[in-house]
Amino acid sequence: MAVSTGFNAYLYTWAGGTCTTSNDKLSITGGTCTLIGYLDSYSKNTSLETIDTTSFGDRVRKVIPGFPAANVSMSGTYNYADTAQAALWTDIEAITHTEKIINVKESGSHTVMKGYFTAVNSGSSVGSKSSFAAEFTSNTIPNTTA
């Protein structure tokens, strides 16, 4: 079993190419990946909503699956000169918003999702690096492949 140490993790935005969606999973061929620079941490989160169906007489809570959800949080060092970081700021501050595609690559796996960047943050303090963080919320089920 291979264990990832994070040194081979990358987050990209993806533009162009051909997108195919089947059962709410996105597949992409062609196009251009742009590395979101200066990141040093990410968290890919998926969850499944449950719907309570417990009835009188049940001795344990009963649930059925509802909607899945996914988001990616990322953070690192702020560098507005990085074109991918600058594009995220431009997107969040725009009047109209378009769906974006991201690709999370680590240890030979690729996870693609289509959705929206919902937050971008930066900060700074004396004696510390300037920080950058962004949140992405998916409108598709994450599609992870080798």
N, C-alpha and C positions, 0 to 999 in steps of 0.2 A: 504494500500500500504506500503510495506516495503522499507525503505531507507537504503542503505549501507553506512557505515562510513569508510570503508577501512580496518578495523581491521580484517576482514575475507576474505581478498583478497590474492591469492597465484598464482604464476606462476611456472609451471612445464615443464621440458622436458619429453618426453615420448619415450620409446624404447620398442621394441618387440611387441607382440600382433598381432592381425589381423587387417589390414587396409582395409576398403572398401571405394571406391570413387563412388558416384552417383551424376550426374549433377555437378561435380567439388566440391562436399561437402564431407568431410572426416568423416567417422565413425570408431571408434576403439573399439575393445574388447580385454581384456587381456592386458598384457604388464606391464611395470613398469614405474611409475612416479617418477621423481627426482626433488625435490624442488630446485629452484634457490634461494639460501639463501641471506639474508640481503637486500632484496628489500624493499623499502618503497613507491614507486610510479610507476604507469604504466599508459599507455594510449593506448587503442585499437582503431585503426582508420580504418574505411571503407569508400570507396568512389565509385562513379559510374561515369565513363567517359561518356560524352555526345558527340554526333556527330551532328554537325550543318547541318540541311536540309532546311534552310531558302531559299525561292525562291523569284523571282521578284513578286511584288504585295503583299507579306506578310506584315502585319503591326506589327507583333511581331515575335521575333526569334523563330524558330521551331527546336526542337532537338529530337533525338531518343536515347535510351540507348545504350551505348557501353559496354566496359569491366568493371567489378567490380575490385577493388583492396583493399588489406588489409595489415596493418602492426601493429606491437606492439612495442612501446618504453617502456623501463623499466629502473629504476634507483634506487640506494640505496647506501649502504656502501660497499667499496671495501674490499674483504677478499679472497685473492688468495687461502687460505687454504680450502675455500668452494669448494668442488669437482665440483659442477655444474658451478660455475663462472669460475673455471680453465678450464673446458671442453669448454666453449665458447671461451676463448682465444686460446686454442689449435685448435679449429675448424677454426677460422678466420685466424690464422697464417699458416694453412696447405696449401700445394700445391694443393691438390684436395679437393673438398667440397662435402658433402652429405646433402641431404634434412633432415631436423629435424622436429619433431612434437612438438608443444607446446600446453599446456592446461592452459587457464586462468580461474581460479575459483573464483567466488565472489557471495555472497548472494544466494547460491543454484544453480547458473548457471555455466555451463561448456562451454567454447568455445575452440574448437580444430582447429588447422590450420597446414598445412605442408608447409615448405618453407626453407628459409635460414637465418641464422644470418648474417647480412650485415655490422654490426659495433659493436665494443666493445671499451669502453673508460674507463679510470680511471684518477683520478687526486687527488691532495692533496694540502692543504695550512695550514700554521701554525695556530693553534687554531681552526681548523675545522676538521670534519671527512674526511677521504679519500673517494672519490666518485667512484661509478661504474655505468656505463650505457651501454645498449645494444639495438640494433635495430634488429627486425625480420621482414622479408618481406615474405608474404604468396604467395604460388602458388595455393592455393585452396580458395574457398569461405568459410569464417568462418562458422562453424557449432555450433550454440549455443543451448544447451538443458538444461533442468532442472536436 
